[in-house]
Amino acid sequence: MAGLIRENFGTRDADDFLLQLERLYGGFPETITQDFYPVLHAFADLVTKESGRMIGGETALTPQIETFINEYIDIYAARHCGSSLGQLRKLVNETDADILEDVLLQRIGEWRETRPGKIADDEAIRVANAVARENWKQQGITKLKWVTQGSKICPFCKQLNGKVVGIESPFLEKGDVLKGHNKGHWMSIKGKKSHPPIHKGCRCAILPLIETREIFNKANPEDFIKQRDKLPENLMAFVTPYSVEAYKRKNIELFLADSGLSGFGLTPDKELVSVFSLPGANQGRAAVKKAVEKGAKNLDCFDTKLVEFYGEFGFKEVKRFQWEKEYAPKNWDYKKFKTPDLVIMSLKEKRSMGAGDYKRDPNLIPVKPGEENKGSQAFQDLADEFISVVFGESTLERLKRAETEE
């Protein structure tokens, strides 16, 4: 590109120069496809494994995913060339002839310095979410949730955080408008968005929601404790380890899911106790929902993610106590959980369970309840690995030279 500008621009008019650009970019999509395919294919393989693992499904690339990858690369190549050609065409049409060469060379220089990193960053997020969505769709997932990541979240992404849609439906339609912090600060959506990113530097992710409906029946203390004590040691610290005798003495009514993977207890005054869901069961919300249906009114929990979790069901903080080491649960993990307050919560209102929002419908849950950030972080880690691979194999460096120097 730089050679075309320096060697020929002075002897050609603008129309002739644009014609040369058209010819140059006419063959460039093939270059992009050849260089990007091996890297994107490897990355898609990683995403397929991770997204399949998240739902306990298939983790191998299918012919359908292979076709999706090929189509994605073709679309990306066309999008990349269209953007490049559009930028250059605009400069040619809007810049005075006497400074046009310098302006074009400046733009090429900017591409050389910043574009490879931007491409790797944006495409990693786009590919991770696109491939995961396609994989989940093929494996029967019907709903997706948008989640933000990191401590600094832009006002546009914040409005999408937690939004749930059918997997065939976009999160945003063409023409939708997202408002910013200030009046006059807004984003107009140019085309439907079925997954992140929605802007440069967007680090959001989508997660699958799995519908689960468990039946809870009364259980005797022996059976309840047998299942409850299958919790890992660090999670058992969050459950008061009542004995058989204690459950009986306190007249605690116990309930177990048919699967035996989750359960809860209710005292005579409707205090919710002994809530548990074994790792991978994804039944915590279903258990709390059933407890509320059976009259749960009060509970206590540590001020970790549990306060927010119970808040989804209408429980509100009424009192809190500072951590006291002498009353710390056995085997408490201080490194991971620090020293949180003990929070007393009371059910102030029964929340409306609107379909489509897992926070309002406990039967729709992220793959790992209360840990959805781990799912999105997994894709972020894969994206970072992809960026490293891209630069390590110099794929973008080759593309950079092909577009800006040849």
C-alpha positions in Angstrom: 0.0 0.0 0.0 2.7 2.4 1.0 4.6 1.5 -2.2 1.5 2.1 -4.3 1.1 5.6 -2.8 4.7 6.6 -3.1 5.5 5.2 -6.5 2.3 5.9 -8.4 0.2 8.5 -6.7 2.1 11.5 -8.2 1.4 10.2 -11.7 -2.2 9.3 -11.3 -5.4 11.2 -10.6 -7.7 10.3 -7.7 -10.0 8.1 -9.8 -7.1 6.1 -11.2 -5.7 5.7 -7.7 -9.0 4.4 -6.4 -9.1 1.9 -9.2 -5.7 0.6 -8.2 -7.0 0.3 -4.6 -10.0 -1.7 -5.8 -7.6 -4.1 -7.6 -5.3 -4.4 -4.7 -8.1 -5.2 -2.3 -9.8 -7.5 -4.8 -7.3 -10.2 -4.0 -6.6 -9.4 -0.4 -9.5 -11.5 1.2 -7.7 -14.6 0.0 -4.5 -13.5 1.8 -6.5 -13.0 5.0 -8.2 -16.3 4.7 -5.0 -18.2 4.1 -3.2 -16.5 7.1 -6.1 -16.5 9.5 -7.6 -19.9 9.0 -5.1 -22.0 10.9 -5.1 -19.7 13.9 -8.8 -19.2 14.0 -9.5 -22.9 13.5 -7.2 -23.7 16.5 -8.9 -21.1 18.6 -12.4 -22.3 17.6 -11.3 -25.8 18.7 -10.4 -24.4 22.2 -13.7 -22.5 22.4 -15.7 -25.5 21.3 -14.1 -27.6 24.1 -14.7 -25.0 26.7 -18.3 -24.2 25.7 -19.1 -27.9 25.5 -17.6 -28.6 28.9 -19.7 -25.8 30.4 -22.9 -27.6 29.5 -21.7 -31.1 29.9 -22.0 -31.6 26.1 -19.9 -32.4 23.1 -16.4 -30.8 23.1 -15.2 -31.8 19.6 -15.4 -29.7 16.4 -18.4 -30.8 14.3 -18.8 -30.5 10.6 -21.3 -27.7 11.3 -18.8 -25.8 13.4 -16.2 -26.3 10.7 -18.6 -24.8 8.1 -19.4 -21.9 10.5 -15.7 -21.2 10.9 -15.2 -21.1 7.1 -18.1 -18.7 6.7 -16.9 -16.6 9.6 -13.5 -16.1 8.1 -15.0 -15.2 4.7 -17.2 -12.6 6.4 -14.3 -11.2 8.4 -12.1 -10.9 5.3 -14.9 -9.0 3.5 -15.4 -6.8 6.6 -11.7 -6.0 7.0 -11.2 -5.2 3.3 -14.4 -3.1 3.2 -13.4 -1.1 6.2 -9.9 -0.5 4.9 -11.1 0.5 1.4 -13.8 2.6 2.9 -11.4 4.6 5.0 -9.0 5.2 2.1 -11.8 6.1 -0.3 -13.1 8.7 2.2 -9.7 10.2 2.6 -9.3 10.5 -1.2 -12.6 12.1 -1.7 -12.4 14.6 1.3 -8.7 15.6 1.3 -7.1 18.4 -0.7 -4.9 17.0 -3.5 -1.7 18.8 -2.3 -1.7 17.0 1.0 -3.4 13.8 0.1 -0.3 11.7 -0.2 0.9 12.7 3.3 -2.6 12.0 4.8 -2.7 8.5 3.2 0.7 7.6 4.4 -0.2 8.8 7.8 -3.2 6.6 7.9 -1.1 3.6 6.7 1.4 4.3 9.5 -1.4 4.4 12.0 -2.6 1.0 10.8 0.9 -0.4 11.0 1.3 0.6 14.6 -2.1 0.0 16.1 -4.3 -2.2 13.9 -2.7 -5.6 14.6 -3.4 -5.3 18.3 -7.0 -4.0 17.7 -7.7 -6.8 15.3 -6.4 -9.5 17.7 -8.3 -8.1 20.7 -11.6 -7.5 19.0 -11.6 -10.7 16.9 -10.7 -12.9 19.9 -13.8 -11.7 21.7 -16.0 -11.9 18.6 -14.8 -15.4 17.7 -15.1 -16.8 21.2 -18.6 -15.7 21.6 -19.7 -16.5 18.0 -18.3 -20.1 18.1 -19.7 -20.7 21.6 -23.1 -19.5 20.6 -23.1 -21.7 17.5 -22.0 -24.7 19.6 -24.6 -24.2 22.2 -27.3 -23.8 19.6 -26.4 -27.1 18.0 -26.5 -28.8 21.4 -30.0 -27.6 22.2 -29.4 -24.6 24.4 -32.3 -22.2 24.0 -31.4 -19.1 26.0 -28.3 -16.9 26.4 -27.3 -14.3 29.0 -25.1 -11.3 28.4 -22.5 -10.7 31.1 -20.0 -7.9 31.6 -16.4 -8.4 32.9 -13.9 -6.4 34.9 -14.2 -3.5 37.3 -14.5 -0.8 34.6 -17.7 -1.4 32.7 -18.9 1.1 30.1 -22.4 2.5 30.4 -23.4 0.8 27.1 -22.4 -2.7 28.2 -23.8 -2.1 31.7 -27.3 -1.8 30.1 -27.0 -5.2 28.6 -25.6 -7.0 31.7 -27.9 -9.8 32.7 -30.1 -9.5 29.6 -31.5 -12.9 28.5 -32.7 -13.7 25.0 -33.6 -16.8 23.0 -30.6 -18.2 21.2 -32.1 -17.4 17.8 -32.8 -13.8 18.8 -30.3 -10.9 18.9 -29.5 -8.9 22.0 -29.7 -5.7 20.0 -31.6 -4.9 16.8 -30.4 -2.5 14.1 -31.5 1.0 15.1 -31.5 0.3 18.8 -30.0 3.1 20.9 -27.9 2.7 24.1 -27.6 5.8 26.3 -24.3 6.8 27.9 -23.5 8.6 31.2 -24.3 12.1 29.9 -26.9 13.7 27.8 -25.9 13.5 24.2 -23.7 10.4 24.8 -25.2 7.5 23.1 -24.6 4.6 20.7 -26.7 3.7 17.7 -26.6 0.0 16.7 -25.9 -0.3 13.0 -26.7 -4.0 12.7 -28.2 -6.7 14.9 -25.9 -8.0 17.7 -26.3 -11.7 18.7 -23.1 -11.6 20.8 -20.3 -9.3 22.0 -18.4 -7.2 21.2 -20.6 -4.1 20.6 -17.7 -1.6 20.5 -14.0 -1.4 20.3 -12.4 -2.8 23.5 -15.7 -4.6 24.6 -14.8 -7.5 26.9 -18.3 -8.9 27.4 -19.3 -12.5 27.0 -22.5 -14.6 26.6 -23.3 -17.6 28.7 -25.9 -20.4 28.3 -28.9 -20.8 30.5 -30.1 -24.3 31.2 -33.7 -24.9 32.3 -34.0 -27.2 35.3 -37.0 -28.1 37.4 -36.4 -30.2 40.4 -39.0 -31.8 42.7 -38.3 -31.4 46.4 -39.7 -33.9 48.9 -39.5 -34.2 52.7 -36.5 -36.1 53.9 -35.3 -37.6 57.1 -32.2 -36.2 58.8 -30.1 -39.3 58.0 -30.7 -39.1 54.2 -30.4 -35.3 54.2 -27.0 -35.3 56.0 -25.7 -38.1 53.8 -26.2 -35.8 50.7 -25.3 -32.5 52.4 -22.0 -33.8 53.6 -20.9 -34.6 50.0 -20.1 -30.9 49.7 -16.4 -30.0 49.4 -14.8 -29.0 52.6 -14.6 -25.3 51.7 -18.3 -25.2 50.9 -19.3 -27.1 54.0 -18.1 -24.1 55.9 -21.1 -22.1 54.7 -23.6 -24.7 56.0 -24.3 -25.1 59.7 -23.3 -28.8 60.3 -26.4 -29.8 62.3 -26.4 -33.4 63.5 -29.3 -35.8 63.2 -30.2 -35.1 66.8 -30.0 -31.3 66.3 -32.3 -31.4 63.3 -34.8 -33.5 65.3 -34.5 -31.4 68.5 -35.1 -28.1 66.6 -38.0 -29.6 64.6 -36.4 -28.6 61.3 -38.3 -29.7 58.3 -35.9 -31.0 55.7 -36.3 -31.3 51.9 -34.2 -33.1 49.3 -34.4 -32.8 45.5 -35.4 -36.1 43.8 -31.8 -36.2 42.5 -30.4 -35.8 46.0 -28.1 -33.1 44.7 -29.6 -30.2 46.6 -31.8 -29.5 49.6 -32.8 -27.1 52.4 -34.4 -26.9 55.8 -37.1 -24.8 57.5 -37.4 -24.2 61.2 -40.8 -23.9 62.8 -40.6 -20.1 62.6 -39.7 -20.4 58.8 -36.0 -19.7 59.0 -34.2 -21.0 56.0 -31.2 -23.2 57.0 -28.9 -25.8 55.5 -29.3 -24.8 51.9 -26.9 -26.7 49.7 -26.4 -27.7 46.0 -23.6 -30.1 45.1 -21.0 -28.8 42.6 -22.2 -29.1 39.0 -25.9 -29.7 40.1 -27.0 -26.1 39.3 -29.9 -26.4 41.7 -29.3 -23.7 44.3 -31.8 -21.3 42.9 -34.4 -24.0 42.5 -33.9 -24.9 46.2 -34.4 -21.4 47.4 -37.4 -20.9 45.2 -39.1 -23.9 46.7 -38.1 -22.8 50.2 -39.8 -19.4 49.6 -42.9 -21.2 48.2 -43.0 -23.2 51.5 -42.9 -20.0 53.6 -39.2 -19.2 54.2 -39.0 -15.7 55.9 -35.6 -15.3 57.4 -32.0 -16.5 57.0 -28.5 -15.7 57.9 -25.4 -15.9 55.6 -21.9 -14.6 55.2 -21.5 -11.4 53.2 -19.9 -13.0 50.2 -21.9 -13.4 47.0 -24.7 -15.0 49.1 -26.2 -11.6 50.0 -26.7 -10.8 46.4 -27.9 -14.3 45.7 -30.6 -14.3 48.3 -31.5 -10.8 47.4 -32.7 -12.1 44.0 -35.6 -13.8 45.9 -36.6 -10.7 47.9 -34.5 -11.2 51.0 -33.3 -7.9 52.5 -30.6 -7.2 55.0 -31.9 -6.3 58.4 -28.8 -6.6 60.6 -25.2 -7.6 60.4 -22.4 -8.7 62.8 -18.7 -8.4 62.3 -16.6 -11.5 61.9 -15.6 -13.2 65.2 -12.8 -15.6 64.8 -13.8 -17.7 67.8 -17.1 -18.5 66.0 -15.5 -19.2 62.6 -16.7 -22.3 60.8 -14.4 -25.3 60.9 -11.8 -25.3 58.0 -12.7 -21.7 57.0 -10.6 -20.6 54.0 -9.3 -17.2 55.1 -7.2 -16.7 52.0 -10.2 -17.1 49.7 -13.1 -15.8 51.7 -11.4 -13.3 54.1 -13.5 -12.4 57.2 -17.0 -11.4 56.0 -19.8 -10.1 58.2 -22.6 -12.3 59.2 -25.8 -10.8 57.6 -29.3 -11.4 58.9 -31.9 -11.2 56.0 -35.6 -11.1 56.0 -38.1 -11.7 53.1 -39.7 -8.3 52.6 -41.5 -9.0 49.3 -42.1 -11.8 46.9 -40.5 -11.0 43.6 -42.4 -11.4 40.4 -40.9 -14.3 38.4 -40.9 -12.9 34.9 -39.9 -15.4 32.1 -36.5 -14.9 30.5 -34.5 -13.4 33.4 -32.7 -16.0 35.5 -32.7 -13.6 38.4 -36.5 -13.6 38.4 -36.9 -17.2 37.4 -34.8 -19.6 39.4 -35.5 -22.4 36.9 -33.3 -20.6 34.4 -29.8 -20.7 35.7 -26.3 -20.0 34.5 -24.3 -23.2 34.1 -22.6 -22.6 37.5 -25.0 -20.7 39.8 -23.4 -17.7 41.4 -20.2 -18.2 39.4 -21.2 -16.9 35.9 -18.0 -14.7 35.9 -16.0 -17.9 35.8 -17.6 -18.9 32.6 -17.1 -15.6 30.9 -13.5 -15.5 32.3 -12.8 -18.8 30.7 -13.5 -17.3 27.3 -11.5 -14.2 28.3 -8.5 -16.5 29.1 -9.0 -18.3 25.7 -9.1 -14.9 24.0 -5.9 -13.8 25.7 -4.3 -17.1 24.6 -5.5 -16.5 21.1 -3.9 -13.1 21.0 -0.7 -14.6 22.2 -0.8 -17.3 19.5 -1.5 -14.8 16.8 1.4 -12.6 17.7 3.6 -15.6 18.4 3.0 -17.0 14.8 3.3 -13.5 13.3 0.0 -13.9 11.5 -0.9 -10.3 12.0 2.6 -9.1 11.2 2.3 -10.8 7.8 -1.1 -9.2 7.2 0.3 -5.9 8.3 3.1 -6.0 5.8 0.8 -7.2 3.0 -1.6 -4.3 3.5 0.6 -1.5 4.5 4.0 -2.1 2.7 3.6 -4.1 -0.4 
